[in-house]
Amino acid sequence: MVTMDTDLHIRRAVHPTERIVNGRLVRLMEGYAREVRVGQPVLVAVLTAASVVGLPVRMARALLSAGGGARRRFKELKKGPEFLVTPVRLRDAANRLLEVELHGHLPQSALHPGDHLQLTLRPQRDDDLPPRIERIVNLTTGQLLTPRTATVWSHLGPPLLLQAALGALLVLGVASCSVLT
């Protein structure tokens, strides 16, 4: 008969609830990709406004026999951009093992095990996920680090957003002229 030792206590990483956490970096875990969701109403609004300007441009290109650039399809745009998620483990002053998430990329030389960090955290929409890091102050090196991730707007891209803005202005201009006359 085998008896289990109930005196063994495995320390599990906990998710901190504080906004600002100080601790020593234990480990950067293996990162993985997570997708940003693109809301269909936002995408439909942007594409509709962009098509107001895009249709006359496509007609002009067809008349002039100039080939147009490759356009991304609705399905491609709906599938959001992916960003890197790296689970981070650190120990606070109470010797608790804390787990948080780093979204985006940082220089490889920015964080090393044992560095004393001050993290500004933000809770995520899913309560089961650890909070994500908004800002890192590496107190060991004096560096201020802000991870950057892909957003819906960076995924759609400046050309499409500019075209949508021009389309929205054109529709507003036509609507205001029709109201005034």
Stockholm file with secondary structure:
# STOCKHOLM 1.0

chainA/1-181         MVTMDTDLHIRRAVHPTERIVNGRLVRLMEGYAREVRVGQPVLVAVLTAASVVGLPVRMARALLSAGGGARRRFKELKKGPEFLVTPVRLRDAANRLLEVELHGHLPQSALHPGDHLQLTLRPQRDDDLPPRIERIVNLTTGQLLTPRTATVWSHLGPPLLLQAALGALLVLGVASCSVLT
#=GR chainA/1-181 SS CCCCCTTCCCCCCBCCCSSEEEEEEEEECCCEEEECCCCHHHHHHHHHHHHHHHHHHHHHHHHHTCCCCCCCCHHHHHSCCEEEEEEEEEECTTCCEEEEEEESBCCGGGCCTTCEEEEEEECCSSTTSCCEEEEEEETTTTEEECCBCCCHHHHHCHHHHHHHHHHHHHHHHHHHHHHHC
#=GC SS_cons         CCCCCTTCCCCCCBCCCSSEEEEEEEEECCCEEEECCCCHHHHHHHHHHHHHHHHHHHHHHHHHTCCCCCCCCHHHHHSCCEEEEEEEEEECTTCCEEEEEEESBCCGGGCCTTCEEEEEEECCSSTTSCCEEEEEEETTTTEEECCBCCCHHHHHCHHHHHHHHHHHHHHHHHHHHHHHC
//
